[in-house]
Amino acid sequence: MHPHWKKATLTVLPLAGWLFATPVVWAHDEYQEHQAFHEDLGAQHQAEHEDLNAEHRAGHEQLNAEHEYAHQFPMTRRQHRRLHQRLAREHRAQHEGLNAEHQAEHEELNAEHQGYHDFNE
């Protein structure tokens, strides 16, 4: 091989290798960033579910305590029935509120997820 070709080859090969490897490295970095974003969303989602579950348990404990307290006092059948109807309404309202909060949190995470993908396209 002529010295001129050898010199050109030695100059071009590292450049070609760099040009070939760079997109692979960038794609790898993008994938890692994407994975990290999804892991963060997953952690947020899990934390929100744990918060909702704690709120749900606290609501049940509060209703149970109220129920036990009310049963310390004498009641007519009508008063007893009204107590349980009121507690049932409060229980349904708590569940409706938690379900709405749960849905809103999912929509927020979905919007954040979609925003990430829209921004990175």
N, C-alpha and C positions, 0 to 999 in steps of 0.2 A: 504494500500500500504506500502511496506517495505521502511524504511528510505533510503536504498541504491537506490531503483528505483525512489523514490521521488527526491532524489538529482540528479540522472542522468537525469530525465525528466526536472527538473528545469534548468539544464545545457544545455540540447540539444534544448529545445524549443526556447529560444532566438536565438541560433545559426541558427536553422531552419528558424525562422522568418526573420533573417537578410539575410540568403541565398536566401529566397524567395523574399523579398522586394527589394534587391539590383538591380537585373536585371530590375525590374519595374521602379525603380528610374533612372537607367542609360538610359533606353529606353525613359523615359519622358524627360531627359536632352538632349538626342540625337534629339528627336522630336522638342524640343524648339530651339536647335541650328540650325536644319534644317529649321524650320520656320523663324528664324531670318535671315538666309542666303538668303532664298527666298524673304523675305521682303526687304532686302538690294538690291538684284538684281532688284526687282520691282521698288525700288526708283531710282536706277541708270537708268533703262529703261525709267522711266517717265522723269527724268532730261534730258536725251539725246533727247527725243522727244520734250521737251520744247525748248531745244537749237536749234534743227533743225527747229522747227516752227518759232522761232525768226529769224533765219538766212533766212528762206524762206520769211518772211514778209519784212525783210530788203532788200532782193534782189528785191522784187516787188516795194518797195518804191524807190529804186535807179533807176530802169527802168522807173517808172512813172515820176520821177523827170527829168530824161534824156529826156523822151518823151515830157514833158511840156516845157522844155527849148528849145528843137529843134523847137517846134511849134511857138516860138516867132519870128522866122525868116521866110522870104518868101522862098518858095520852089516850084520847078516845080512838076508836078505830078510824074515824074520819081524819083526825089529826095525824095519825100514823100513816095513813094512805097518802095524805097531802105531803108529809115529810118525804116519803119515798118518791113521790112524783117530782117534787122539787129537786131532790138529789139526782134523780134520773135526768131531768132537764139540764142541770148544771154539768153532769157528766157528759151528755151529748154535746153541749156547747163547748166544753173543754176539748173534746175529740175533734169537733169541727174546726176549732181554732188551731189545734195542732196540725190537722191535715192541711189547712190552708197555709200555715207556716212552712210545712214540709214541701208543699207544691211550689211555693214561692222560692224556697232555697234551691230546689231542683232547677227551676227556670233561671235563676241567677247563675248557677254553675254552668248550665247549658249555654247561656249567653256568653259567659266568660270563655268557655271552651270554643264556641263558634267564633268569637272575636279573635282569639288566638290564631285560629286557622285562617280566618279572613285576612288578618294582618300579615301572616307568614306565607301567603300564596304568591 
